[in-house]
Amino acid sequence: MQEFGKGRVFRNTIRRAFNLTEDTATHEEIRQRIISSGQVTGTNMCILICAILIASVGLNTGSTAVIIGAMLISPLMGSILAMAYNTAAADFARFRRNCYGFIIQIFISLIVSILYFLLSPINAPTSELLARTQPTLYDVIIATAGGFAGIIGNTRTDKANNVVPGVAIATALMPPVCTCGYSIAHGNWQMLAGAAYLFLVNCYFIYISAVLVLDVLKIPKVSALSEQQWKRLQKIMIRNTIVMLLPSILFTYLMLSGS
């Protein structure tokens, strides 16, 4: 009986250690946090432009410290988490608005970075720029883990403020966008393809991991979807995940076979 009691205590301890619902904030608090962080406002756009300029300078001069600073102030993560929340909540009207806002953010980011690299006297690509052109499965792992950490930190009763900056650094959304700007400014379309794919990998796997966590937390649904509609949505997400993974698998194979 004593051994049985110890085993039950151990199982309960493990279950509690990995229980995401124990210290979760209320659904309304989670909604307000994530939706507000995904709003495209004048303040966010000004911060985004500053972050893009800082990241572009860091990439152009090969300064890792400057690039990290740009990642810390970037507001792009908020838009991705907002899209994930609205997917989990089946609020597709708000999801579309978040998508439009995110596209505007990307467009402004590209314009600012292109203008910077057109005016910059340093034309040769640095190692920091080249490092953002061949995403592998390791980048997928980083983006997925970062997405899990970011959404878990945002859904706690006591918001884990130290998590989001760490996720911003790890997932590195800003450098690939700036690398795209450099590629367009200098007409390097192969570099553009690699950098754009890295950006998509980071965005998509942050998004999909956040959707999974929010679904586990049973975020209230805005729209009542039938079981068939949910299955269709799940199939689309599985298909998109496979499509996103395939090039990274190829890049990983080429990297390992060449080392």
N, C-alpha and C positions, 0 to 999 in steps of 0.2 A: 504493500500500500504506500509505503514511504517513497519507493522508487517511482511508482505511478504518479504520486503527487509532485515529485521533482520534475518529471517529464512534462506534466501539464503546465507547471510554472514556467519551464523553459519555452514551451510552445507559445504560451501567452506573451512572454517577453519578446520573442521573435515577431509575433503577429503585431504587437503594439509598436515595435521599432519601425516596422514598414507600413504602418497604418496612416494613410494620407488624410483621413477624415477626422482624426482626433483633435488637431489644433487648427482646423480650417475656419476661415472667416465666414460670415454669413454670405449667402448667395447674393444678396443685395450689395453688400460691401465689395465682394469680388467683382460684380458687374460694374459698379461705379469706378473702381480702380482701373480696370482694364479698358473699359470704353473711353474713359477720360484720357488715358495715356495714348489712345489711338486716334484722337482728334487732330486734324490738320488745321492748326491755327497759325496766326501771324508769328506768335512767339516760337512755336515749333519750327516754322520755316526759317526764321532768322538763325536759330540754333543749328539747324541742319546745314545752312549755308556756311556757317562758321566751322562746323565739323568737317565739311567737304574741303574747305580751303586748308584747314590744318592737316587733314589726311593727305591731300595732294602735295603739300610742301614736304611732309614726312616721306612720302613715297619717292618724290622727285630728288630728295637729298639723301635718301637711304637712312633716315633717322627712325629707329624703332620706337624710341620714347615719344616722339611727336605723333606717330601713328597711333600709339596706345591712347594718348590724350584725346585724339579725335574719336576713337571708338567709345570712350567713356561718356562723351556728351551727345552722341548720336541718338536721335529720337526714333530711328527706324524700327527698333525692336517693339516699341509700343504699338505700332500699326499692325505688325505681324500677329502679336498676341490678341489684338482686338479682332482681327479676322478669324483667328482660331476660336475665340469666345463665341462669335456670332455663328460660326459653323456648328459648334457644340450645342448652341441654343436654338438652332434652326431658324435664326433671324436673318433670312437671306436678303431682305431689303437693306438692312444695316450692313450686312457683309459686302454688298455691292458698293455701298458708299465708302466703306473702308478700302475696298480695292481701288476705287477711283482716286481716293486720297493718297494711297500708297504709290500709284502710278505717277501722280503729280510730284510726289516727293522724289521718285527716281528720276523723272524728267528734269526737275530743277537741279538735282545732284549732278546729272550728266552735263547739263549746260554749264554749270559753274566749273566743274573739273576740266571740261574741254577748253573753256576760255583760259583757265590757268595754264594748262599745258601748252596752249598755242602761244601764250605770252612769255612762258618761262625760257630762259636762255639755256637751260640744261635739257638737252634732247635725248641723250643716251638713256636707255632703260636701266634702272638700278636693280640690284638683287631683290629688293623689296617688291618692285613691280613684277619681276619675272616669277617670283614665288607665288603669285596669285593667278597663274595661268594654267595650272595642271591639277585640278582637284582630284583627290583619290577617295577611297573608302574611309581613310582616316578623317577626312574632312566631314564625311557623312556622320561618323561616330561623334565627332566633336559637336556638330550642329544638333544632333539628336539629344545628346546629353545636356547641351546648353539649353535646348528648348525645355526639357524636363525640369532642369534647375530653375530656369526663369519663371515658368508658370507655377511651380510649387512655391517659390519664394513670394510670388504675387498673391497667392491664395491663402497665406497663413493669417492667423488672428493678429499676431505681431509681425507685420510685414518685414521680411528679411531684406533690409535695405542694402546689405553688403553683397547679396547674391546678384542683383541685376548688373552692377558694374563689372563683376567677374564674368558674367555671361556675355556682356557686350565685348569684352576683350577676347574671350575664347572663340566666339562665333565670327567675329570680324566681318561685320556687314559693310563697313565703310570702304576699306581698301579695295575690294573687288570693283565697286562702283567707280572709284577714282581710276583704277586701272583700265576700266572700260573707256573712261574719258580720255586717258592718255592714248589708248589704242586708236580711238576715233580721230583725235587731234593729229596723230602721226600716220594714219592710214594702215595700221598693222591689224589686219582683220583676223589673223590666226590668234593673236594675243587677245583680241576682243572676244572671240568665241570662248576661249578658256576662262577669262575673267567673268564673263556673263554667266557661264555655267557654274562657276564657283559661287557666285552671288545667288543664283537660283537654288543651288544645293543647300546653302545656309538658310535661306528664307523658307524653303519647303520643309526641311526636316525640323526646323524650329516650330513651324506651323503645325505639322502633323503630330509631333510629340505633345504640343500644348493641347491639341484637340483631344488626344487620348486621355490626358490627365483630367481635363475638364469633364469628359464623359464619365470617368470614374467618380468624380465628385458630384455627378448627377445634377448638372446645371439645369435649371428650369427651361423648358422648351417654349419658345414663342409661337411656333407653328406646330400643329399636330400632324405629323407625317405618318403615313401608313407603314406597316412592316415592309411592304414591297418597295416603298420609296427609300426607306432607310437602307435596305439591302442594295438598292441601286447606287446610293451614295457611297456605301462602303466599297462596292466594286470599282467605282470611279477612283476612289482614293488608293485602293490597292494597285490598280492599273497605273496611276500616276507615279506611285512610289517605285514601281518596277522600272518605268521609263526613266525616272530620275537616277536610278541606281546604275543602270547599264553602262553609261559612259565612264562613271567613276571606277567601276570594276575593270574596264579596259585600261584606264590610266594607271590603276594600281598594278595591274599585270605588267605593263610596259616599264613602270618604275622598278619593280622587283626584278624583272628579267634583265634590266640594264645595269643593276647594281652588282 
